[in-house]
Amino acid sequence: MNFFEKRKIRKQLKTVLHHARTLRCSREDIMNDGERAYLDEHIARAREAYAARDGEAMEAAGSALESCVGRLNPPKPFAGLRENFDVLVVAISVAMAFRAYFYQPFKIPTGSMQPTLYGIHSEARAPSAATLLDRQPLKFAKWLITGESFKTVRAKASGTVHFMPSDSSKKPGYMPVVVAGVPHYVPNDAVEADAYRRPVRLKGGVANGASVKAGEVLWSGVVISGDFVFVNRWKWNFAHPTRGEVMVFSTTGIQALMQGTHYIKRMTGLPNETLQVKAPHLLVNGEAVTRPLRIGQIARKETVWPGHPAYAGFNPSGTRQVYLPGQSLAGESDRVTLKADEYYAMGDNSFNSFDSRYWGPVPERNLLGPATVVYWPFTSPRFGWIR
């Protein structure tokens, strides 16, 4: 027996020994004394042969040990499928643990954090503007890379168009347009509103109250998926939250908010602080805040990315409905003093953000963690670390 044959046999014996030891550990509690002794004897002989490096002895010991393992643990039906299932269960368990304790994925559904983070948004275009990339299978590949998808919404029945209030519980980021009792969903920002925020018509599409026929185009254009971010679940277990961080929190117990979901806003107020808004500035304990960097950029109404809108500054909620009088910032003379376990959350898109100015502070127990990185779409100018 030459060197290479002996080396191959020794490697095979090592593999059989590994399986035998695994069997010994995994089935020790269900094997009887005779079976354990039988397996231990063959493992001991295999180890002796492995240590002696005798080719014929290793081959004989390996064959005997393999027969022993097969006798004590006969092959089960669909063995390959069972093994793959075990691997899948372990992978899912690891992924769930990672999500629960380290980094949790989160999708931005609305535009309340623009231009820092974008929810689902759109650009109205004629149906004829669709290109080859907007047809399957290239359409899916384009969406996978850019998050963009061309969408044409056609009436499924004839009747009168009715715009309905957006229901984030059914399709976040979309508004239902009902024709003959059938809902059709269009992006929220595809709707033009009047001075009283009442929806009037779809951009490049039909008006509220118009009569349409089945198959007629209600709206068409490019829909861009909202940013997908990772939320750091462990950071605030070791460090206190700081002003300017983009916070993700649970809505449980917060009045006026749909329960059991999550919001994402910028942390503007910390425990025991007194807040006031005098557009475009945020005042903390009577002093205008300009740090950290992003807070200052919002107050100065700077443009962060070319081609994107500038920040709107900090603004009071104004005449829109306030749910907690005395704890909200409806006017520039209003002040809010936070308790020792409360934080204040405001959206960067000040004129289009339903935040603490309306429904009050966020309890500390509701905090999940800071949003740290945009990981999709890959071509987004916001891809990478969040500031």
C-alpha positions in Angstrom: 0.0 0.0 0.0 1.6 3.2 -1.1 1.7 6.6 0.7 -1.3 8.1 -1.1 -3.5 5.1 -0.6 -2.7 5.0 3.1 -3.3 8.8 3.4 -6.8 8.4 1.8 -7.7 5.5 4.1 -6.6 7.5 7.2 -8.7 10.5 6.1 -11.7 8.2 5.6 -11.2 6.7 9.1 -11.0 10.1 10.6 -14.4 11.0 9.1 -16.0 7.7 10.3 -14.6 8.4 13.8 -16.2 11.9 13.8 -19.6 10.4 12.9 -19.3 7.7 15.5 -18.4 10.3 18.3 -21.3 12.5 17.1 -23.7 9.4 17.3 -22.3 8.6 20.8 -23.1 12.1 22.1 -26.4 12.6 20.4 -27.9 9.1 21.2 -26.2 8.4 24.6 -29.5 8.9 26.5 -31.5 6.4 24.4 -28.9 3.7 23.8 -28.8 0.8 26.3 -25.6 -0.3 28.1 -24.8 -3.0 25.5 -25.1 -0.7 22.6 -22.9 1.9 24.3 -20.3 -0.7 25.1 -20.5 -2.0 21.5 -19.9 1.4 20.0 -17.2 2.4 22.5 -15.2 -0.8 21.7 -15.2 -0.1 17.9 -14.3 3.6 18.5 -11.4 2.5 20.7 -10.1 0.0 18.0 -10.4 2.7 15.3 -8.4 5.1 17.4 -5.7 2.6 18.0 -5.5 1.9 14.2 -5.5 5.6 13.5 -2.6 6.2 15.9 -0.6 3.2 14.6 -0.9 4.4 10.9 -1.1 0.9 9.7 -3.0 0.9 6.4 -4.6 -2.5 6.5 -5.5 -2.1 10.2 -7.1 1.4 9.5 -9.1 0.0 6.6 -10.4 -2.9 8.7 -11.2 -0.7 11.7 -12.9 1.9 9.6 -15.1 -0.8 7.9 -16.0 -2.3 11.2 -16.8 1.1 12.8 -18.9 2.1 9.8 -20.9 -1.1 10.1 -21.4 -0.5 13.8 -22.7 3.0 13.2 -25.0 1.8 10.5 -26.4 -0.9 12.9 -27.0 1.6 15.7 -28.3 4.4 13.6 -29.8 2.9 10.4 -30.5 5.3 7.5 -33.9 7.0 7.7 -36.2 7.8 4.8 -35.4 11.1 3.0 -32.1 11.4 4.8 -30.9 14.2 2.5 -34.1 16.2 3.0 -33.9 15.8 6.7 -30.3 17.1 6.8 -31.2 20.1 4.7 -34.2 20.8 6.9 -31.9 20.7 10.0 -29.6 23.2 8.3 -32.5 25.5 7.4 -33.8 25.4 11.0 -30.4 26.4 12.4 -30.0 29.2 9.8 -33.5 30.6 10.6 -32.7 30.4 14.3 -29.4 32.3 13.8 -31.2 34.9 11.6 -34.0 35.4 14.2 -31.4 35.8 17.0 -29.5 38.3 14.9 -32.7 40.3 14.3 -33.8 40.2 17.9 -30.6 41.2 19.6 -28.3 42.9 17.1 -29.7 44.4 13.9 -33.3 44.5 12.8 -34.3 45.4 9.2 -36.9 48.1 8.9 -38.7 49.6 5.8 -39.4 53.3 5.5 -43.1 53.5 4.5 -43.7 57.2 4.3 -42.0 60.5 3.5 -41.9 62.0 7.0 -38.1 61.7 7.1 -37.3 63.2 3.7 -34.8 64.2 2.5 -32.7 62.1 5.0 -34.7 58.9 4.3 -37.3 58.3 1.7 -40.5 56.2 2.0 -42.4 55.0 -1.1 -42.4 57.8 -3.6 -43.2 58.2 -7.3 -42.8 60.1 -10.5 -45.9 60.4 -12.8 -45.2 59.3 -16.4 -47.3 58.4 -19.4 -47.9 54.7 -20.0 -45.9 55.1 -23.2 -42.8 56.0 -21.2 -42.3 52.4 -20.2 -39.2 50.8 -21.7 -37.8 47.3 -22.3 -36.4 47.4 -18.7 -40.0 47.8 -17.5 -41.1 44.4 -18.8 -40.5 41.0 -17.2 -38.0 39.5 -16.6 -35.9 42.7 -16.8 -38.4 44.6 -14.7 -37.7 42.4 -11.7 -33.9 42.8 -12.1 -34.3 46.6 -12.4 -36.3 46.7 -9.2 -33.9 44.4 -7.4 -31.0 46.8 -8.1 -32.7 50.3 -8.1 -35.9 49.8 -6.2 -37.8 51.3 -9.2 -40.8 49.8 -10.9 -43.0 51.2 -13.6 -46.7 50.9 -12.6 -49.8 51.5 -14.6 -53.1 51.6 -12.6 -56.1 50.9 -14.7 -59.8 50.9 -13.7 -61.1 47.4 -13.0 -64.6 48.6 -13.5 -66.6 51.5 -14.8 -67.8 54.2 -12.4 -67.0 57.3 -10.4 -63.5 57.9 -8.9 -63.5 58.4 -5.1 -60.3 59.1 -3.2 -60.3 57.4 0.2 -58.1 58.2 3.3 -54.8 56.4 3.3 -54.9 53.2 5.5 -51.3 52.4 6.5 -52.5 49.1 8.1 -53.4 47.6 4.7 -50.8 49.1 2.3 -48.3 51.5 3.9 -47.3 54.4 1.6 -50.3 53.9 -0.7 -53.8 55.6 -0.9 -56.9 53.7 -2.1 -58.7 55.1 -5.1 -62.1 53.4 -5.3 -64.0 52.9 -8.5 -67.4 51.1 -8.3 -66.4 49.8 -4.9 -63.1 48.3 -6.1 -59.9 49.8 -4.5 -56.9 50.7 -6.7 -53.8 51.7 -4.8 -51.5 54.6 -5.8 -48.5 56.1 -4.0 -49.5 58.8 -1.4 -47.3 61.4 -3.1 -49.1 60.8 -6.5 -52.1 62.7 -5.1 -52.4 66.5 -5.5 -54.2 68.3 -2.6 -55.8 71.7 -2.2 -55.0 74.3 0.4 -57.0 72.4 2.9 -55.1 69.1 2.3 -58.1 67.5 0.5 -57.1 65.2 -2.3 -58.1 66.7 -5.7 -56.5 64.7 -8.4 -53.8 62.2 -9.3 -50.6 63.8 -10.7 -50.8 63.2 -14.5 -54.0 61.2 -13.8 -57.7 61.5 -13.1 -59.5 63.9 -10.8 -61.5 63.0 -7.7 -65.2 62.5 -8.8 -64.4 61.8 -12.4 -66.2 59.1 -14.4 -64.1 56.4 -15.9 -64.6 53.3 -17.9 -63.1 49.9 -17.2 -59.5 49.7 -18.5 -59.0 53.4 -18.5 -55.7 54.6 -16.9 -56.1 56.2 -13.5 -52.4 56.8 -13.0 -49.1 55.7 -14.3 -45.5 56.3 -13.4 -42.4 55.1 -11.7 -42.8 53.9 -8.1 -39.6 54.0 -6.0 -39.5 51.7 -3.0 -38.8 53.2 0.4 -35.3 52.9 2.0 -34.6 49.7 3.9 -32.5 50.3 7.0 -30.9 48.3 9.8 -31.8 49.3 13.3 -29.1 48.8 16.0 -30.8 46.8 18.8 -27.9 46.7 21.2 -26.4 50.2 21.2 -28.8 51.8 23.7 -28.2 48.9 26.1 -24.7 50.3 26.7 -25.0 54.1 25.8 -27.7 56.7 26.3 -29.6 58.0 23.3 -28.4 61.3 22.0 -30.0 64.2 20.2 -30.0 63.9 16.4 -30.0 60.1 16.2 -32.6 58.6 13.9 -34.8 56.6 16.3 -37.1 53.7 15.8 -39.7 53.1 18.4 -42.8 51.1 19.1 -46.2 52.8 19.1 -47.6 50.6 21.9 -49.3 52.8 24.5 -49.0 56.1 22.6 -52.3 57.7 22.1 -53.5 58.6 18.5 -51.1 56.1 16.9 -52.0 52.7 15.5 -50.9 50.2 18.1 -48.4 47.4 17.6 -46.4 49.0 14.8 -43.1 51.1 14.6 -42.3 54.6 13.7 -39.0 56.2 12.6 -38.2 59.8 13.5 -35.3 62.0 14.6 -34.6 62.3 18.3 -34.9 66.0 19.0 -35.6 66.1 22.8 -34.0 64.3 25.7 -35.3 63.7 29.3 -35.9 66.7 31.5 -35.5 69.2 28.6 -37.9 72.0 27.7 -38.6 72.2 24.0 -40.0 75.0 21.8 -40.1 75.6 18.1 -39.5 79.0 16.5 -39.3 78.3 12.8 -36.8 77.3 11.5 -35.1 76.6 14.8 -35.5 74.1 17.6 -35.1 75.6 21.0 -33.9 73.5 24.0 -34.1 75.1 27.4 -34.5 78.5 25.5 -31.4 78.1 23.3 -31.4 77.4 19.6 -29.8 74.0 18.8 -27.4 73.7 15.9 -25.6 70.5 16.8 -25.1 67.7 15.9 -24.5 68.4 12.2 -27.9 67.2 10.9 -29.9 69.2 13.4 -28.0 72.3 12.2 -28.6 71.5 8.6 -32.3 71.2 9.2 -32.4 74.5 11.0 -30.4 76.2 8.2 -32.7 74.6 5.5 -29.7 73.2 3.7 -29.7 70.9 0.7 -27.9 67.6 1.4 -28.1 65.9 -2.0 -28.1 67.7 -5.3 -31.5 67.3 -7.1 -33.3 66.6 -3.8 -35.4 69.1 -1.8 -33.8 71.1 1.0 -34.7 70.7 4.6 -37.8 72.6 5.7 -36.5 73.7 9.1 -38.2 73.0 12.4 -41.8 74.2 12.4 -44.7 74.0 14.9 -47.6 71.8 14.0 -49.9 74.7 13.3 -53.6 74.3 12.8 -53.6 70.5 12.2 -55.2 68.4 14.8 -53.3 68.1 18.1 -54.1 65.1 20.2 -52.5 66.0 23.5 -53.0 69.7 24.3 -50.2 70.9 26.7 -47.8 68.2 25.4 -47.6 69.3 21.8 -46.0 72.1 19.8 -48.9 73.7 17.9 -47.6 77.2 18.0 -44.3 79.0 18.5 -45.3 80.1 22.0 -45.9 76.5 23.1 -43.4 74.7 25.3 -43.1 71.1 26.3 -41.1 69.8 29.3 -40.1 66.2 29.1 -40.1 63.8 32.0 -37.1 61.8 33.1 -38.1 58.8 30.9 -39.4 60.7 27.8 -38.0 61.6 24.4 -39.2 63.8 21.6 -39.5 62.6 18.1 -39.8 64.8 15.0 -39.7 64.0 11.3 -37.2 65.9 9.1 -40.0 66.6 6.6 -41.5 69.0 9.0 -44.6 70.0 7.0 -45.5 66.4 6.3 -44.7 64.5 9.5 -47.1 63.1 12.1 -44.8 63.2 15.1 -44.5 64.3 18.8 -45.7 67.8 17.9 -49.2 66.2 17.6 -49.2 63.2 20.0 -46.6 64.0 22.6 -43.4 62.3 23.8 -42.1 58.8 23.4 -41.6 56.7 26.6 -38.2 55.3 27.0 -39.6 51.7 27.2 -40.8 52.1 23.6 -37.3 52.7 22.1 -35.9 50.0 19.9 -32.7 51.6 18.7 -31.1 54.0 16.3 -31.3 53.4 12.5 -27.7 53.1 11.4 -27.4 52.2 7.7 -29.5 52.2 4.5 -28.8 48.8 2.9 -31.2 49.0 -0.1 -31.8 50.2 -2.8 -28.2 49.8 -3.8 -28.3 52.8 -6.2 -29.8 55.2 -3.7 -27.8 58.3 -2.9 -28.6 57.6 0.7 -27.1 54.1 0.6 -24.7 53.7 3.6 -24.5 55.2 7.0 -27.3 57.4 8.3 -26.6 60.8 9.7 
